[in-house]
Amino acid sequence: MPPKKTDRQAQGTEVLPFSLLFDQKSLVTIRRTLKTPWGLKIMEDLRNQCKEILNKGLETKDGAWVQVSHDAMTLAFVGFVDGSEEYLFAAKVRVLAVSRTDPLLWKQMLDTGEGVTGMCLALDWGWKAYSEQEAIAVIEAIIASAIENGDPAAALNNYPDSGQNDGYTQSLAGFLRYDAKSPDLWGLSNARPWHKEIYTTNNWDVVVGSGLMLGWAVVEKAVSTLKLPIGKTRALGFALDQKKIDTWYGIAKQRYLNFTSRCYSARGQYCEGPGYYSFGTQYGLLGLEVARRMKNEDLYSIGLKKSPYWQRELYPWDVAQGAMNLNDSRLDGHPYPHIIARLAAENQSAWMQEFFFKLIEATDRFSPLAIIWADPDLKPGSLQPDLLYVDFGETGDAVWRTGRSVEKDMQCIFRCGKWNGAHTHKDRNSLVLSAFGERLLVDAGVSWPYGTEVCEQYQRATIGHNTVLMGGKGQTGSNDLPTWGRVLRSEWDSLGNAFIVGDAKHCYAKASTALRAVRFDREGFVVVYDYCESPEKEYSVLWHADNRDGKAGISEEADGVVRITRPRAEVVIIPLVAPASIKQGQGYIDHGPKGSGVYVEVKQNNGVFLNVLVPLKPGEKAPYEIKGNGKERVILLTLRGKRHVLSLYEQGAGFLLDKIPFDLTKYY
């Protein structure tokens, strides 16, 4: 392993040349960008983080390396932007401290959710930071770790709770396993069910592809530049073979082609959420840079030229408005701006270089999230500007809108799909609603760390989503025992009305029926009908609001009507049957404290709910009346000059809207 360095040695750039990560051209671009309103806010946040990092000191206890390595990059970035020797020195000390604790620094950083940082390090200074002998020793140690106990597939089994973070280890294990007679590179024949599912539909292709590409680069560099001999070496325990190395590169390349064709084609699907879209694309760009620099092969022209269809359609309006906060995403996430700036400064591909510079110079849109608008000329909906409803099939997502104006239109997203499509969230049959420039019904997302009480008991749990509880209990499921939802019916008409039915009974431990039917009406309201059967005696529906700015309000009116208000819009939730009780609670949005999210839980003694969601502009009226009893009970709604009548469907499960039946009887 590399010899230990002293803190005094850490002051020299020859030990840890961060200048390779932040060169002068990149810094000029970064500093220009950081003068924008967004940039000033980001730097203020980062400087505050640096102060907190220094105040808490250097943590060296077991398990602290993830945070320490992340802290090092934050300190390094601010140090170079501000010219702070204190921060640069603190960054170098932290990296070296992690190195002393575990020499596999690059592997560790790649195994974290902040793997992009590790990739930058591995690419830019990994084999330059040490002497050739030290670099060879580190490469050998990394590769040897992937075949611990002589089992190349051990890496996969060492990460039972990780969906995507072991891409680099997988690259090494995959290389070692490769054999023309055994194409099962990642041990899928013995993988758990959720592994197989994740491999097929999410960003595993690009994460593993990047790991494969970077692993190939390390070994290729070792062979060609560091003169690591072909043949058995002291730590590897196996023979390097040039044919295997070449095949390795080919597999990595194919992973990229799989990812770009699925995600960046005109109607590509990708169900990870906007934050993961951004990270996945960053992984991809780094790997593409490896191909360009080391193989002189430009893969940019093959992919990344189309705006991802799933992501573009599920955004409420525009990237500038922020994410919708599904699937662990943050509403306002802007990770690692220096990566984008560096790639922009160094990229030799004319198209990508032009795009990155435009991205950076567009002050109101600068963010890695904006990467998803990879074609700057492709505006939201430009493929089909009049398309008001999109159903994404087995991913379980559907989006409906009245149009694409921020101020005038509304949008609703419905979710009921596979375990991996839900990204381990227990959120099947949930929905979110945006209207008139406001997010009215929101998803908690996840930004609190996995394993924390907030994350596990609220943000990933059913209580953090706009769906149903049975007996006070939410949905079940785990990576070992995944649960699934499915869309049973999805249809729309030329007027812009749509109807979808989701089945989530597999997600509830005791449910025999868990149907949710949603009618999206072109006139500007949404009907939500739930039909649930289980041994439980109490059922609830949940409605969540974004209160990060403290400006969300929840009020209760006669007949169990709930009104959620935001500064620019509100939503009135009208139940057909008055509930048994209404309870308000405080939740969490992003990293916010308790109360950054607020919600209302509406309970009744049976599993049949009929609610009408009516988004309104400030001061706008929607006269409604609830009349009758039992089967004759109806909601009379007058909205924008038109009168609508809603009631339960007498002949079975379902409801009537203006005498048109929406029958669910055949689905249970």
N, C-alpha and C positions, 0 to 999 in steps of 0.2 A: 504494500500500500504506500501512498505518498508519505514522505517524512513529515512529521509535525512541524508546523510553522509557529514562530513566536509572534506575539502581538506587534513587536517592533517590525518584524518582517512584513506584517500585514499592511504597513503604511506604503509599501512599494507597489506600483502598478504591475511590476513583473510577477508578483504573486497572484494578484487578483485583478486583472486589467479590465475594470469596468468600462474603461474608455472604448473597448471594443464593442460594448453593448450600446453605449451612448456616445457616438462620435460627434464631432463638431457640427457637421451638416445636419444631423438629426436634431441637435440641440437648438440650432437656429429655427428649424421648423417647429419644434416643440414650444419654444419660448414665444414664437409668434402666435401659435394656437392658444397658449395659456393666457394670452391677454384678452381673449374673448370672455364674455360674461360666464359662459360655462367653465372655461379654463380657470378663471379666477376662483370660482367656487370649488372646483376640484383641488386646486393647489391649497386653498385654505383648509380643506378637509385633510389633505395629505400632510400638511405641516402640523396640524393638530395631532394627527396620528403619530408623527415622528416624535413629538414632545411626549406623548403617552408611552411610546416605545422606550425612550431613554429613561423616563421616570420609573418604569417598572423594572428596568435592568435586564440583564441577560439571563434567560431561563435555560438551564441545562438539564433539567430532570427528564426522565424517560417520557417520550411522546411529545416533547416540546419542539422538536426539530421542524415540524410543519409550520408552526407560527413563527419560529425564529427565521426560517428561510424566507417566509413572506415578509417579515419585518425588514430583513436585509434588503430586499428589492425596493421596498417603500423608501427606506433611508437612502439607498443608492440613487433612486430617481430624483428625489427632492434635493439630495446633495449635489447632483450634477446640474440640475436646473438652477438652483440658488447659489451654486459655488461654495457649498458648506463643507469644509474639510472635516468638521466634527461629525456630520452625518455620514460622509464617505468612510471615515475611519470606523465608525460604529457599524456600518454595513459590512465592512471587510472582517472585522472581528467576529461578527455573528456567523458569517459563512465559514470561517475557519473553525469556529467552535463546533459547528455542525459537522465539519469534516473530521475533526478529532473524535467526536462521538461515534461517527459512522462514516467510513471512507466512501461509501456509496452515495455521495451527495447528489449527484446528477440523477441517479435512479430514484432516490427518495423524493426529490423535488418533482420529478415526472410522475410519481405515483400520487401526488396530491391533486386536488381540484385546481390548483394554480399551476398545472403542468406546463402551461405556455412559458412561464418564467424559466423552468428547468430546461425546456427545449432551447430557449434563447441562449442559456448558459452553455449547454452542450454544443450548440452549433458555433457560437462565437468565441468562446475561450476555453472550451473543454480540453482541447488537445494543445492549446497554446499556453495555458496557465502553468503547466508543469514541464519539466524536461521530458525528452523522449522516453527515458527509462521510467520515469514516474507515470507518464501517460499510458505506457504499455501495461504497467502494473495495475492502474486503475481500470483500464479496459478489461483486463483479465479478471479482475475482481468482480466487475459488474456482470460479465458474462457468466462467471462461475456461480454467482448468486442465483442466476436464472435456472441453473441445473442442480440446485441444492439436493443433496442425497442421490445424485445421479439421475434424477427424474426431471426431464425437460419440461414436463407439463405441470410441475409443482407450482409454478408461478400462478396459474389460474386458480388452483385450489387454495392458495394462500390469501385470496381476496374474496371471501364468500359474500361480503357485504358491499362490494364495490362494483358498480355497473360499468364504469368506463375509465377508471383512473390508472389502470395498470398496463397502459398501452405499450410503454417502453419495455417493461419486463416481458410482456407478451411477444414483442417483436423478437427478443432474444430466444425465448422458449420456442416460438414458431420457427425460427431459423434452425435451431438445433433439431427440432422434430422433423424438419422437411425431408421427405423421401418420396421419390416418384411412386413408390408402391403404397404410400400412406399419406394421401392428400389432406387428412384430417389434422391440419396444422395446429389448431387450438384445442384439441381434445374434445370437440363438440359431442362426440359419440358418448362421452361419459359426463357431459355437463348437466347441470341441473336445468329444469324446465325454463326458468327465467333467463338463463344464459342463452339458450337457443332463441328465445323470443327477442331478446335484445340484439342479438347478432343480425336478425333479419330486418328490423325496422327502424332502429334509431341511429345515432351518430357513431356507432361502434366502428363502422367502416373507416371513417376519417381519423378517429383516435388511434385505432390499431394501425391504420395506414401510415399515420405520422410516426408512430413508434417503430414500425417496420422500416420506414425510410430513414429515420434517424439511427436506428440500430445498424442498418446497412452502411450508413455513412461512417459510423464509428469504426466498424470492422474494415471497410474499404480504405479509410484513412490510415488505419493501423497497418494495413498491408502495403499500401502504396507510398505513404509519406513517412510513417514511423518504422517501416521495414520490419513489421512483425512477420516472422517467417510463416509461409504456408506449411502446415503440418502441426503436429501436436505440440502444445506449449505447456509450461509448467502449471499454470493455474486453470487453464481451460478444460483440460481433461478430454479434449476431442481435437480432431484435425480440421483446420480451416481448408476449405475447398473452393477454388475460384468459381467453379460451376454453380455451387450452392450459393455463393455470394451473388452471382448474376441473377440466379433464379429468385433470390430473396428480393432483389430490386424489382423484378417483374411483378411479384406478388404485391409489393407495396404500391406500385403504379396502378395495378388493377383495382386496389382498394379505393384509390382516389377516383378512378373512373366510375366505380359503383356509386360512390357518394355524390359526385357532381351530376351524374345522370339522373339520380333519384331526387336530389334536392334542388338542383339548379336548372332542371329542364322547365319548359314552359308551364307544365302542370305537375311539377315535382311535389312529392309529399315528404314531410319531415315533422315529427310530432314531439320534439323535445322542448319547445318553448324558446322565446327570443334570446334569453341569456345563453342557453346552450347552443343556439344557432350561431351566436357570435363566437363562443369559444370553439365550437367545431370548425368554423371557418378559419379562425386563427390557427388552429392545429393544421388545417389543410394548407394554408398559405406558407407556413414554415416548412412543411414537407415539400411543397412545390418549389420552394427556394432551393432545397437540397438538390432536387432533380435538375434544376436549371444550372446551379453552380457546379455540381460535381459530374453531371452526365450531359450537360449542355442540351437538355431536353426541355422544351417549353410546353408545359402542360396547362398553362393559363388559358391558352386559346381553346382548349377542349371544354373546360368547365368554368364556372363562376361568372359567366357572362349573362346569365338570366337571373331575374329576381325570383327567389324561391317562392313558389306558389302558395304553399301552406302558410308560410310566415306572412307573406304580403296580405293574404286574405284575412288572416285572423287579427291583424293589427286593427285597432278601432278606426284610425284615420291615416296617420303618417308616422314615420319613425320619430319625427320631432316631438310627437305627442307622448312617446314612451311606450313601454311594453304593456301587455294586458295582464301580466303577473301570473300566468299559468306555469305549471311544471317547474317549480323551484326558481322561477325567474323573479328578478327585482323590477319594480316599476321604474326605477331610475338608476340603471346599472351602467357604469362607464369604466370597465376594467382596463388597466394597463394601456394608457394612451401612447406610451413610448414605443410599444410594439408596432402600432400602426404608423407612427412617424418614421420609425427606422425602416420599415419595409418600403414606405413611400420614398425615402431618400435613396435607398440602394437598389430598388427594383429596376431591372433593365428591360422588363417587358413593357413596351410602350403603352399598351392599353391599360395594364394594371397601374403603371406609374401615373398615368393621367388621372385614373379614377381615384387613387389614393390622395393625390394632391388636391383634387376637387373636394374630396371628403374632408380633408383637414382644413381647407380654406373656407368651407361652408360653415360659418360659425354657429348657426342654429341647428346644425345636424351633426356636428362632430361627435362621434361616439363609435366604439366598436360595434354597437348594435346597428349602426347605419350600414355596416358591411353588407347586410342582407339586401340592400338596394344596389346590388352589384352592377347593374346597368343603370347609370344615372339618367338615362332617357326613358326608362320604363317606370311610369308613374303608377300609383295604385289603380288596379283595375284596367290598365290600358289594353290588356289582351281582350277583355270583355267588359267594357265600361258600364254596361247596363246589368251585369250579373249581380243579382241581389241575394242569391242563396247558393251556398257551396257545401256539399256533403263530401267528406273525405274518406268515406268507406270504412274499412276495418279499423282505422285509427280511432274511430268513434267521435270525431269532431265535426261539427257543422256550424256554419256561420251564416247569419241572416242580417240584412241591413235594409234600410229604406233608401239609402243613397250614400254618397261619399263626402258630403259636406260636414266639416267639423261642427259648425254652428246649427245646422238645420236638421241633421239626420240622426238616426239611432242604429245601434248594432247589438246583436245578442249572439253569444257563443254557447253552444250546448255540447256536453261531453258525456260519452258513454261508450268506452272502448276497452282495449286490452290493458293489462297491467303495465306494460312498458309504455304504452301511449299515455297512461296516467302518471307515469314517472314515479311510481310507488305511492302516489297520493290516493287516498281513499275518497275519491271524488266523482264516482260514476253517477250519472243523472244530475249533474250540477250544471249551472249556467252562470254567465256574467253578462251584465247589461251596461252599455254606454249610450249616452244621448246628449245632444246639444252641448257638446264640449265637456261633459263630466262623466266620470266613471261612477255609476249609480249603485250597481251591485258588483262586488269585487271578490276575487279569490285571494286568500291569504298569501299564496306563493310560499316560498321558503327562502329566508336569508339567515335565520338563526342556524347555528351549526347543527349538523345531524347528531342525534343522540341527546341533545338538550331537551329539557322538558317542553319548552315552547315549540320546538320543531316537531317533536314526536306526538305531543298531546294536543297540539292545536294546528300548526301549519300544514302538516301532512295528514292529520286526522280528519275525519268527516266533519267534525265540529267547525272546522275552518273553511267550509265550502257551502254553497247554496244548494243544499239537497236535503235528504230526509234522515231523521233518526228514528229508530224503532225501540221503544222502551228505554229511551235515553242513550241507546248504544248506536255507534256508527258502523261503518263497513269494516270488514276484515281483509286480511291479505298480507303476504310477506313475499320476499324473494324466493323462499323455499316453497311456499304454498300460494302462488299468485291467484288472485281472483280476477274476474273479467266481467265487463258489461258488453252489450251489443245493441246495435240499432236495428229495430224490427221493421220500421217503416220510415221512409223519408221521401217526401214529395213536395212539389212546388208548382205554381202556375205562372202564367205570363204576366199576371197583374202584380206579382211580387209577394204573394202570400205563400207560406210554407207550413208544413206539418211534419213533426218527427216524433217517433216513439222509441224510448230507450228501456231496456230490460236490465235491471241491476240485481236480480234476486240472488245470483251467485255470490254477490259481495256481502250479503247479510247472513249472519250465522244461522238464523232460524226462519228466514223469510221463505214463503212459498210463492209469493208474488211481490214484485217491486217495479211497477211500471211508472214511467213519467212520460206524459204526452205534452208536447208544446206546440201551440199554434201561434205562428208569427203573422200578424195581420198588417197588411199594407197601410191601413189607416193609422197605425202608430201605437199599437198595444200588443201585449203578449199574454196568451192564456196558458197557464201551467196547471195541469191536472195530474194528480198522483193517486195511484191505486195500489195499496200495499196490504198484504195478508201475512200474518205471523201469529205466534202465540202471545205476543206482547199486547198489553192493554192500553198503551199510550203511544202516540206518534207525534212527531214534530217536523215542521219545515223551518229552514234557516235562511235568513237574509242578512248579508254582510255589506257594510259600507266602509269607505276609505276615510279615516279620520286622522291621517297623519298631520294635517294642518289644523286640527281641532275645529273644523268648520262643518262637520257632518252632524246632522240632527235626526233623531228618531222620535216620532210622536205617535201616540195611539188615539184613534178616533172611535166613534160609535160603531157597533156591529163588528168589532175586531179589525177594522181597517188600520193599516200601518202606513205612515208617510215617512219616507227617508229623503232628507233635503241636503243639497249641496249648493254652493253659491250660485251656480249657473243653471241648475236644473234640479228636479226632484222626481221621485217615483212614488205613486200611490199604489199600494198593494191591497186589493179588494177581495176578501174571501166570500164565497157563497154562504158558508155556514160559520156563524160566530164561534171562535175557538173557545176551548175550555180555559186557557190561560195564555198570557203573553209575557215573556221574560226577556229583558234586555241584558246584554252582557258586553264585556270588553275583551277585545282580542288583539292581535298583532299583525302589522303589515311590515314587510321587509325587516330591517333591523330595529324598527321602532319599539318603544316601550309598550307596556300594557295600556290599552286605550288608543293606540294608533289605528286600530281597527275596532269597529263597534258592530254588534249584530243583534238581531232579535230572533228569539225562538218562539214559534207559534205552535201550541200544543192542542190536540184534541183526542178524543177517546176512540176514534176509529182511524183506519188508514186511508180514507178518501178525502182528498183536498181538491178544491177548485179555486184558484186564485187568478185574478186579472192584474197584470202589471201595466200601469199607465204612466209613461214618462211625460213630464210637463216642463215647460219653460217657466221661469219665475213670473208669477202673476197669472199664469194661464189656468183656466178653470176646466174641470172635467166632471160635470154634474153626474152623480150616480145615485141609484136608489136600490135598496135590497128589499124585496117584497115577498110575501107568501111564507108558507111553512112546508116542511117535508119535501115531497116530490114536486110541489108547486112553487118552491122557492126559486126566485130568479134574481139576476143582477141586471139592472137597466143602466146602461152607460151611454151618455151623450158626449161625443168627442168630436170637436171641430165641425160641428153642425150635423153630424150623423148619429143616429140612435142604434144601439146594439143590445141584443138580449142574450143572456147566457143562463144555462141551467144544466142540471145533470141529465144524462141519457137514461130514460126510464127502462129501456129494454135490456140493460146490461151495463158494463163498465164503459165510461166515456162521458161526453158532454155534448150539448147543443149550442151552436153559435148562430144566431139569426136563423133558427130552425134547421140548420144544416147539421146532421149528426156526425160526430167523430167517435166512432165505435171501437172500443178496445177489447170487446168480449172474446174474440178469437185468440188473443195473446196471453190468456192466463188459464 
